[in-house]
Amino acid sequence: MTPSTPFPAEPAALPGWRFSVAPMMDWTDRHCRAFHRALSARARLYTEMVTTGAVIHGDRERLLGFSPVEHPVAVQLGGSNPADLAQAARIAAEFGYDEINLNVGCPSDRVQEGRFGACLMREPALVGDCVAAMKAAVRVPVTVKCRIGVDDQDPEAALDALAEAVVAAGVDGLVVHARKAWLQGLSPKENRDIPPLDYARAARLKAARPSLPLAVNGGLKTLAEVEARLAEVDGAMVGRAAYMEPALLLGVDPLLFGVPAPAADPFAAVAAFEPYIAGVLESGERLHAVTRHMLGLFNGRPGARAFRRHLSTHGMRPEAGLDTLRAAVNLVSRDRGDARVAA
Ligand SMILES: Cc1cc2nc3c(=O)[nH]c(=O)nc-3n(C[C@H](O)[C@H](O)[C@H](O)COP(=O)(O)O)c2cc1C
């Protein structure tokens, strides 16, 4: 099986960089990532953002613990103090993460007050110092996820300055969410939709710096759209579409990596994922902690709504178990081939 388009080789240090699932707070927790892994063996997976303060002072096992099935998996850190980032990176590397990613894209007020996230687009020299400190602390790749600018910044100058600083600091890759963040007046949610997408800006950066591994993010809904972006840059990062329509991930390994998917269809993926869920239940967590990430799996098939409703109502109960999940799956029609996977 070969990918439908011959893609350039991946950076050796970043297997899976060609397709990654974006960091998403409250969404890409460890159970979500393990579930996504049942749908793609190759995609690179990102944690939710964790702040340096939480890593250094908080419950590390709860914040950073993950299952070995999740590799290759990157942790995303939020912070802007180089020494704290170095310490947090070292702790995360000891946990076994394959990559440390710095958030230079989150626009929330809380993050702005902490002077990190997207507002760091205005402080490229500081981001460079952060990357240099993290690079000195760990052997695993250090990457940055950024925007193309904030507010009234000129995206040509802002992204160039950011790239210049992080490349000089030895960054191993850059993920560009290809729109600005408008820090005044828009909610984080609006900041994921309203500022216009500009994939060409990311492509120009790649053309100017061919040796910098560059992935583009923002608004990609299908694997056909991903393939189009891969003509210009090394990687595509998909957030909401992967979470809302996880069956899309079943197409990633065959279409983008030239290897079979880990499961023939969403039904087989759920069956193969059962032992993981059984382990979660044994540890005392509720079924819902896992199945809340699975609600979109059968979207587009007859019975998908009944599946969602069954899990949402019964999955919360303390006694809910694999039988509850199987009952929900039995509400879905097996008749239809999954057209969305190849879409
Ligand atoms: C619920 C949610 C939480 C998010 N949390 C983070 C985060 O912790 N760190 C980050 O860099 N981006 C975060 N994002 C932004 C995504 O990583 C991504 O950049 C954005 O959704 C655009 O990609 P998409 O159009 O493929 O979803 C979040 C997005 C969503 C929807």
The ligand as an SDF file (V2000), in Angstrom:
LIG
                    3D

 31 33  0  0  0  0  0  0  0  0999 V2000
  -11.3000   22.5780   22.8030 C   0  0  0  0  0  0  0  0  0  0  0  0
  -10.0060   23.1100   22.2490 C   0  0  0  0  0  0  0  0  0  0  0  0
   -8.9130   23.2500   23.0910 C   0  0  0  0  0  0  0  0  0  0  0  0
   -7.6900   23.7160   22.5920 C   0  0  0  0  0  0  0  0  0  0  0  0
   -6.5990   23.7480   23.4200 N   0  0  0  0  0  0  0  0  0  0  0  0
   -5.3640   24.0590   22.9120 C   0  0  0  0  0  0  0  0  0  0  0  0
   -4.1700   23.9250   23.6780 C   0  0  0  0  0  0  0  0  0  0  0  0
   -4.1810   23.4950   24.8340 O   0  0  0  0  0  0  0  0  0  0  0  0
   -3.0020   24.2760   23.0940 N   0  0  0  0  0  0  0  0  0  0  0  0
   -2.9220   24.7330   21.8010 C   0  0  0  0  0  0  0  0  0  0  0  0
   -1.8360   25.0170   21.2990 O   0  0  0  0  0  0  0  0  0  0  0  0
   -4.0410   24.8520   21.0480 N   0  0  0  0  0  0  0  0  0  0  0  0
   -5.2410   24.5030   21.5630 C   0  0  0  0  0  0  0  0  0  0  0  0
   -6.3610   24.5390   20.7620 N   0  0  0  0  0  0  0  0  0  0  0  0
   -6.1970   24.9440   19.3530 C   0  0  0  0  0  0  0  0  0  0  0  0
   -5.9220   23.7300   18.4640 C   0  0  0  0  0  0  0  0  0  0  0  0
   -4.7170   23.0940   18.8360 O   0  0  0  0  0  0  0  0  0  0  0  0
   -5.8400   24.1560   16.9920 C   0  0  0  0  0  0  0  0  0  0  0  0
   -4.7690   25.0530   16.8410 O   0  0  0  0  0  0  0  0  0  0  0  0
   -7.1200   24.8410   16.5160 C   0  0  0  0  0  0  0  0  0  0  0  0
   -8.2880   24.1530   16.9570 O   0  0  0  0  0  0  0  0  0  0  0  0
   -7.1460   24.9520   14.9890 C   0  0  0  0  0  0  0  0  0  0  0  0
   -7.0700   23.6850   14.3910 O   0  0  0  0  0  0  0  0  0  0  0  0
   -8.3940   22.9320   13.8280 P   0  0  0  0  0  0  0  0  0  0  0  0
   -9.0890   23.8940   12.9250 O   0  0  0  0  0  0  0  0  0  0  0  0
   -7.8570   21.7250   13.0950 O   0  0  0  0  0  0  0  0  0  0  0  0
   -9.2260   22.5750   15.0200 O   0  0  0  0  0  0  0  0  0  0  0  0
   -7.5720   24.0860   21.2360 C   0  0  0  0  0  0  0  0  0  0  0  0
   -8.6840   23.9370   20.3920 C   0  0  0  0  0  0  0  0  0  0  0  0
   -9.8750   23.4530   20.8840 C   0  0  0  0  0  0  0  0  0  0  0  0
  -11.0530   23.2660   19.9470 C   0  0  0  0  0  0  0  0  0  0  0  0
  1  2  1  0
  2  3  1  0
  2 30  2  0
  3  4  2  0
  4  5  1  0
  4 28  1  0
  5  6  2  0
  6  7  1  0
  6 13  1  0
  7  8  2  0
  7  9  1  0
  9 10  1  0
 10 11  2  0
 10 12  1  0
 12 13  2  0
 13 14  1  0
 14 15  1  0
 14 28  1  0
 15 16  1  0
 16 17  1  0
 16 18  1  0
 18 19  1  0
 18 20  1  0
 20 21  1  0
 20 22  1  0
 22 23  1  0
 23 24  1  0
 24 25  2  0
 24 26  1  0
 24 27  1  0
 28 29  2  0
 29 30  1  0
 30 31  1  0
M  END
$$$$
